[in-house]
Amino acid sequence: MHWKMIYLARRNPALAPEDFAQAWREHSALGRQCRNVQDKVLSVTQCARLLDAVPAGCSTDFDGVNLLGLRDRQAANDIWSDAETLAIMRPDEPRVFDRYVRDFTLVASEQVLRAAPLKGPHEGPNAGAHAGLHGGLHEGPRGDAVLVAFVRRQAAVSPADFQQALAQSASAWADARCVVLNTVEAARPPGYDFDAIVEWWFASADALRLALQTQPLRAGAAADLQAGAAAPLQTGAAAYLHAVCAMQDTVFMATGVSHRRP
């Protein structure tokens, strides 16, 4: 099982939106001084919110999503008490974010629903950096843009039906190179009570925008599924989500990769 820490971040209000990604990269660079963090965090993918031509239905209330691949589940606990992290990275957090990182971080297990093709003509210049083995699947470059949905299960929906519907949502956008379902652990910061996080990866920001124009996030979705019945998506790309998620609490983030390692 692959474990991740996932941020849903707001910038320090003193930072202009266009300055956030650079400040975030500077903050990430401090991690090179933390040997224990380098051992526990296997990959970093910082995804800054698209500032131009934001697709309809996507949030502008947050500024970025961070996807951290972990060595194991225990690493998520160890990081918060690591002496180097507390001394080097934590003091810099208020410069970049509106609160401390621990207060907007979720721990989740990853399931790859659609693996990125090993080769393709549309990879962006940085896409290849994320190729490799994920969840037992040999996978190619995921892409340079990702739509991320932070979702909460409707109270009347069983956990099993919730997971099934989220798995079916992999078909929402045919042009998505890769689709990932992250199941969030029960311990969550206040205000971040999400049950799952879904990633749809695209070759570029333009490809993401085009996909959401063709299959919008919210319009017409309620008519696609009746009484939670599983049916192919018709006019609403997020119809499966509408059937099982508390949509008033759902956050869609249209983002582009601003930094990644390795």
N, C-alpha and C positions, 0 to 999 in steps of 0.2 A: 504494500500500500504506500502511496506517495502522499506526503503531508506538506501543507503549505500554510504560511501566514499571509493573510490578505488585508491590505489597508484600503479603507475608503476615506480619503483624506480631504480636508479643507486647508487651504493655504493660510498663513498668517495674513490678516487683512492689510497689514502694512506693505505686503508685496503686491505688485501689479500682476494680473493674471498671466501676462506674457513673460514675467520674470520668475514665475514659480518653478518651471521645469529646471532652469539652471540652478536655482537655489537648492532644489531637491537633489540634483546631481552632485553638488558640492557636499551636501549632507551625506550622501551615499559614499563618497570618497573617504570620509572619515572611517568607514568600516574597514579600510585596509590597515588601519592601525590596531584593529581588534582581532587578534589571532583566533580567539575562541569563536567569534562570529564567522570568520572565514571557514572554520571547520564545520560549523553547524548549518550555515546558509549556503546551499549548493548553487543557487541561481537567483538572480534579481531581475525583474522586469518591471520597470517604472513606466506607467501609462498615464500621460497627461491628457486632460480633457481637451477635446477639439474646440478651438476658440472661434473658428470660422465655419459658416454654413452648418450649424449644429442641427442634426436631424430632429424632426418633430418627435416629441415624446421623450427626448433625452434630457437628463437633469443638467442644470447649470448651478446647482446648489453646492456641488462638491468639485474638487479640482484635480483629483487623480486617484488611480488605483495602483497598488503595488502588489505584485505576485512574487512571493518569496518561496522558492523550493527548499525544503528542509531535509537534513540528513535523516531524521526520524522524528517521531512524535515528541520525545523528551526534549528535543532541541527548542521547541516552542516555549517550554517552561524555563529552561536554563538561560535563555537569552535575557529574560527580565531581571535575573539576579546576577548576571555576569558583571564582574567588577570593571572590566575595561569598557563595556558598553555604557555602564552607568557614569563612568568618569569622562568618556570621550564623546559619545553620541547623544546621550540624553540632554546635556546642557545646550546642545545646538538645536534641539527639536523645536523650541518655541520661536526660533528665528524663522523657521520654514513653515511650520504648521500652526493651526489655531489651538492645538492642545497637544499633550504628550502622546506619542505614538501608541503606547499601550491602550489608550482610551479610544482608539478607532481601529483596532486590529482584531481580526477574526482568525481562528484556527480551523482548518478544513482538510478533509481527505479528498484527493483528486481522482476522478474517473474520466478517461478520455473516451468520449462518445464517437467522435470522428477524428481519426488520425490524419494529420497533414500529409499530403502526397510526398513521396520521397523526392520527386522532381516536378518542376512546373515552370512555366514561362513568366510568371507574374510576380516573383518574389521581389521585395524591395531590397535596398542595398544592405540592410542590417538583418534581414530575415534569417539568413543562414546561421546566425549565431545561436539560434534556439533549436536547431535540428538535433535529433538524438533519439534516445530511448525513453519513452514515457509510458508508465503503467503497463510495461511489457510489450508495447507496440513500437516497432521501428517507425520513426516519424521524421518527415522532412520539415522544412522551415514553416513555422506557424504563420508568419506575416508581420506586418508593421503597424497594423491597426486592430483594435479589438473592441467589440461591443460587450459590455459586462452588465449582467442583470443581477441585482441583489434582491432576493425574493423571500417572502414569508408565506408559509402554508396557511390556507384557509382553515379555520377551526373545524369545519364540518368535513374536511377531507382527511382521509387516513394517511399516515406516513407512507404506506406502500403505494397508494394511488398517486401521491405527490411525487414520489421518486419516479414512478412509471411515466407520468406526464412530462416531467422534466427531461427524461431520457428521450421521449418522443420529440421534444422541442429541437433536437439536433437537426431535424429536417427543415427547420423554419426558413433558413436561407441557403439555397443550393450553392451559392458562390462562397460560402464560408469554408475556408481551407481546413479548419480544425474547430471542433466543438468540445468543450470541457465542462463537466459538471463537478462542482465542489460542494460536498456536504459539510455544513458548518457544525462544529461542536456546540453543546448546550451552553457552555460558559461564554457569555458575550458581554461586551461593554454596554452600559446604558445608552439607549438611543440607536443601537446597532443590532436589534433583535431580528436577524435574518436567518432563515433555515438553510438556504442554499445560495450559491453564486454560480451563474452560468456564463461561460466565455464563448463568444463566436468570433473567430479570428479571420481577418481578411488581409489580402496582399497589401492594401494601402488604404489611406483615409478616404480617397475617392471611391474605391471599391466598396467600402463600408457605407458611404453616403448613398451610392447608387442602389445597393441592396435594400436599404431602408426606404428609399423612394418607391421601389418596386413592391416591396412587402412591408408596409408600415407597422410600427410597433403596436398601435392601439386601434386604429380605425377599422371598423368592421369586424373586429375579432370576436365580439360577443355573439355575433350571429353564426359564427363558424361551428361552434360546439354547443350542443343543447344538452343540458342536464349532465354535463361532464362526459358525454359520450366521446370515445376516441374515434376521430375521423381525420382524414387527410386535411391539411391546411388548405383553405380556399383563399379568402381575401385578406385575412389578418395573419401576419407572420407569427404573432405571439399568442395565437388562439389557445394552444395548450396551456400556456401560462395563465391566461385569463380563467381557465376552467378550474384551476387548483390554487392559485396564488391570491393573496390579498393585494390587489393591484394598487389600491390607494397607498400602500406602504412600499411598493416596488420602486427601486431606483435603477434606471437604465443609464449607463455611462458610455458615451461614444468617445473613444480615446485613441491616441497614437502613441507608439512606443517612443519614449524620450531618452531612455537609458536601459541597457541590459548587460548583464554579464552572467556566465562567460560568453 
